[in-house]
């Protein structure tokens, strides 16, 4: 029987899958014949699967792993290694530091976006207790006319800047690689930008662990709430995030 490695991604977000993106290449270097994704893995959209896995030349497909041994994957928030490096360690795969996310899809730049500062303030995974006022203050250090908010649902920010809605994950990626500057939360968008060596400004708040600040070329900006209730906000947001995953 050929030596095979099966990846199981418990959470379905773009960033969650990108954390595993170097594993197929590292596994093939380590001597694995086949690298599969467990059919019980979770996805928020089929586009995530298509972008992260279908374009990966080291990936061999999806397998029903109900009766197969799936390596336990966990991360340690006290560890110095970033989260991608911790996942590689779970599979006992050698790597060079820093280990960064990998994509093999080749996007094309949009010439109409080259002078824009693309800003994505959306997030699903926990980014800490952030202050929208600190975010707005930071954004106003740029030329307001050049800012383009992506898929913005907040009237607080929409009142200040131009907005655009993306048509797909590929359109979103095109905006990121075309922009003069990309600004986002420390979430999936930041990890996606890292794949294409786009130097992003990434906002995070009180309580987010720095193992998620895995791209050395990004600028991570603390926009934590400064009120005495920030710890309560942190606990509420962390609890809400855990409930969301529990009910996925």
C-alpha positions as CSV (number, residue, x, y, z in Angstrom):
1,X,0.0,0.0,0.0
2,X,1.3,3.4,-0.9
3,X,2.2,5.8,1.8
4,X,-0.6,8.4,2.1
5,X,-1.3,11.4,4.2
6,X,-4.9,12.5,4.9
7,X,-5.6,16.1,5.9
8,X,-8.8,16.9,7.8
9,X,-9.7,20.6,8.0
10,X,-12.2,21.0,10.9
11,X,-13.1,24.6,10.2
12,X,-14.3,25.8,6.8
13,X,-13.0,29.3,6.3
14,X,-10.5,30.5,3.7
15,X,-7.8,31.1,6.2
16,X,-8.4,27.8,7.9
17,X,-7.7,25.9,4.7
18,X,-4.8,28.1,3.8
19,X,-3.1,27.1,7.0
20,X,-2.9,23.6,5.5
21,X,-1.8,24.7,2.0
22,X,1.9,24.0,2.3
23,X,1.3,20.5,3.7
24,X,0.9,18.7,0.3
25,X,4.2,20.0,-1.0
26,X,6.0,19.3,2.2
27,X,4.5,15.8,2.4
28,X,5.6,14.9,-1.1
29,X,9.2,16.1,-0.3
30,X,9.0,13.9,2.8
31,X,8.2,10.9,0.7
32,X,4.5,10.6,0.8
33,X,3.0,9.1,-2.4
34,X,-0.4,10.6,-2.0
35,X,-1.9,13.6,-0.2
36,X,-5.7,13.6,0.3
37,X,-8.3,15.8,1.9
38,X,-10.8,14.1,4.1
39,X,-14.3,14.2,2.7
40,X,-15.5,15.1,6.3
41,X,-13.6,18.4,6.1
42,X,-15.7,21.6,6.3
43,X,-16.0,24.4,3.8
44,X,-17.8,27.7,3.8
45,X,-17.9,27.6,0.1
46,X,-17.0,25.4,-2.9
47,X,-14.8,28.4,-4.1
48,X,-12.5,27.9,-1.1
49,X,-12.0,24.2,-2.1
50,X,-11.4,25.1,-5.8
51,X,-8.9,27.9,-5.0
52,X,-6.9,26.3,-2.3
53,X,-7.0,22.6,-3.3
54,X,-7.9,22.1,-6.9
55,X,-5.1,24.4,-8.1
56,X,-2.5,22.6,-6.0
57,X,-0.3,20.3,-8.1
58,X,0.8,18.3,-5.0
59,X,-2.8,17.5,-4.0
60,X,-4.3,14.1,-5.0
61,X,-8.0,14.7,-4.3
62,X,-10.7,14.1,-1.7
63,X,-11.0,10.7,0.1
64,X,-13.6,9.1,2.3
65,X,-11.6,8.8,5.4
66,X,-14.3,7.4,7.7
67,X,-12.2,4.3,8.5
68,X,-8.8,5.9,8.0
69,X,-6.5,7.3,10.7
70,X,-6.7,11.1,10.6
71,X,-3.8,12.9,12.3
72,X,-5.0,15.0,15.2
73,X,-4.4,18.7,14.5
74,X,-4.2,21.3,17.2
75,X,-2.3,24.5,17.9
76,X,-0.6,25.9,21.0
77,X,-1.2,29.5,21.7
78,X,1.9,29.7,23.8
79,X,4.2,28.4,21.1
80,X,6.7,30.6,19.2
81,X,6.0,28.8,15.9
82,X,3.2,30.4,13.8
83,X,0.1,28.3,13.1
84,X,1.2,27.0,9.8
85,X,4.5,25.7,11.3
86,X,2.5,24.1,14.2
87,X,0.3,22.2,11.7
88,X,3.4,21.0,9.8
89,X,4.8,19.8,13.1
90,X,1.6,17.8,13.7
91,X,2.3,15.9,10.6
92,X,6.0,15.5,11.5
93,X,7.0,17.3,8.3
94,X,10.3,19.3,8.0
95,X,10.1,22.9,6.8
96,X,12.0,26.1,6.6
97,X,11.0,29.1,8.6
98,X,8.9,31.1,8.2
99,X,6.4,28.7,6.7
100,X,3.9,30.7,4.7
101,X,0.6,29.8,2.9
102,X,0.8,28.7,-0.7
103,X,-1.5,29.1,-3.7
104,X,-0.9,28.0,-7.3
105,X,-3.7,30.0,-9.0
106,X,-2.4,32.9,-11.1
107,X,-4.7,36.0,-10.9
108,X,-4.6,38.9,-13.4
109,X,-4.3,42.5,-12.2
110,X,-7.1,45.0,-12.7
111,X,-5.6,48.2,-14.1
112,X,-8.6,50.2,-12.6
113,X,-7.6,49.3,-9.1
114,X,-3.9,50.1,-9.3
115,X,-4.3,53.4,-7.5
116,X,-6.8,52.2,-5.0
117,X,-6.4,51.3,-1.3
118,X,-8.5,48.2,-1.0
119,X,-10.0,47.8,2.5
120,X,-11.7,44.7,3.8
121,X,-13.1,45.0,7.3
122,X,-15.0,41.7,7.2
123,X,-14.1,38.8,9.4
124,X,-15.7,35.6,10.7
125,X,-13.0,34.1,12.9
126,X,-12.0,35.8,16.1
127,X,-9.9,38.9,15.6
128,X,-10.1,40.3,19.1
129,X,-12.0,43.2,20.6
130,X,-11.5,46.0,18.1
131,X,-12.5,49.6,18.1
132,X,-14.2,50.9,15.0
133,X,-13.2,54.4,15.9
134,X,-9.5,53.5,15.9
135,X,-9.9,51.7,12.6
136,X,-11.5,54.8,11.1
137,X,-8.8,57.1,12.5
138,X,-6.2,54.9,10.9
139,X,-8.0,54.8,7.5
140,X,-8.2,58.6,7.5
141,X,-4.4,58.7,7.4
142,X,-4.8,57.7,3.7
143,X,-6.3,59.7,1.0
144,X,-10.1,59.1,1.5
145,X,-10.7,59.3,-2.3
146,X,-8.4,56.4,-2.9
147,X,-10.1,54.0,-0.4
148,X,-12.3,51.3,-1.7
149,X,-14.2,49.3,0.9
150,X,-14.9,45.6,0.0
151,X,-18.3,44.0,0.7
152,X,-18.8,46.5,3.5
153,X,-22.0,46.0,5.6
154,X,-21.3,48.7,8.1
155,X,-23.0,52.0,7.6
156,X,-20.5,53.5,10.0
157,X,-17.7,53.0,7.4
158,X,-19.8,53.3,4.3
159,X,-20.6,56.9,5.2
160,X,-16.9,57.8,4.7
161,X,-15.7,55.8,1.7
162,X,-16.5,54.3,-1.7
163,X,-17.6,50.7,-1.7
164,X,-17.5,47.7,-4.0
165,X,-19.0,44.2,-3.8
166,X,-17.0,41.3,-5.1
167,X,-18.5,38.8,-7.6
168,X,-16.5,35.8,-6.4
169,X,-13.4,34.8,-4.4
170,X,-11.4,35.2,-7.6
171,X,-12.6,38.8,-8.0
172,X,-11.7,39.4,-4.3
173,X,-8.2,38.1,-4.9
174,X,-7.9,40.2,-8.1
175,X,-8.6,43.3,-6.0
176,X,-6.0,42.3,-3.4
177,X,-3.2,41.8,-5.9
178,X,-4.1,44.9,-8.0
179,X,-4.4,47.4,-5.2
180,X,-1.8,50.1,-4.3
181,X,-2.3,49.0,-0.7
182,X,-4.4,46.3,0.9
183,X,-5.8,46.8,4.4
184,X,-7.8,44.1,6.3
185,X,-8.5,42.5,9.6
186,X,-6.1,39.7,10.7
187,X,-8.3,37.0,9.2
188,X,-8.6,35.1,5.9
189,X,-7.9,38.1,3.7
190,X,-4.6,38.6,5.4
191,X,-3.6,35.0,4.8
192,X,-4.7,35.2,1.2
193,X,-2.6,38.3,0.6
194,X,0.4,36.5,2.1
195,X,0.2,33.8,-0.6
196,X,1.0,36.4,-3.2
197,X,3.5,38.4,-1.3
198,X,1.2,41.4,-0.9
199,X,2.3,43.5,2.0
200,X,-0.9,44.2,3.9
201,X,-1.9,46.4,6.9
202,X,-3.7,44.0,9.2
203,X,-5.9,45.2,12.1
204,X,-6.4,43.1,15.2
205,X,-7.9,43.7,18.7
206,X,-7.5,42.8,22.3
207,X,-7.2,39.1,22.9
208,X,-6.2,37.8,19.5
209,X,-3.2,35.5,19.8
210,X,-0.1,36.5,17.8
211,X,0.4,33.0,16.3
212,X,-2.1,34.3,13.7
213,X,0.3,37.1,12.8
214,X,2.2,34.7,10.6
215,X,3.3,36.8,7.6
216,X,6.5,38.7,8.4
217,X,5.9,41.2,5.6
218,X,2.5,42.3,6.9
219,X,2.1,45.3,9.3
220,X,0.0,44.3,12.2
221,X,-1.8,47.2,13.8
222,X,-3.4,47.0,17.2
223,X,-6.8,48.7,17.2
224,X,-8.0,47.3,20.5
225,X,-10.9,48.8,22.4
226,X,-9.6,51.2,25.1
227,X,-12.6,51.1,27.3
228,X,-12.6,49.4,30.7
229,X,-15.1,46.9,29.2
230,X,-12.7,45.6,26.6
231,X,-12.1,42.4,28.6
232,X,-15.9,41.8,28.7
233,X,-16.1,42.4,25.0
234,X,-13.2,40.0,24.4
235,X,-14.9,37.2,26.5
236,X,-18.2,37.8,24.7
237,X,-16.7,37.7,21.2
238,X,-14.6,34.6,22.0
239,X,-17.6,32.8,23.4
240,X,-19.7,33.7,20.3
241,X,-16.9,32.4,18.0
242,X,-16.8,29.1,19.9
243,X,-20.6,28.7,19.7
244,X,-20.5,29.4,16.0
245,X,-17.9,26.6,15.5
246,X,-19.8,24.3,17.7
247,X,-22.9,24.7,15.6
248,X,-21.1,24.6,12.3
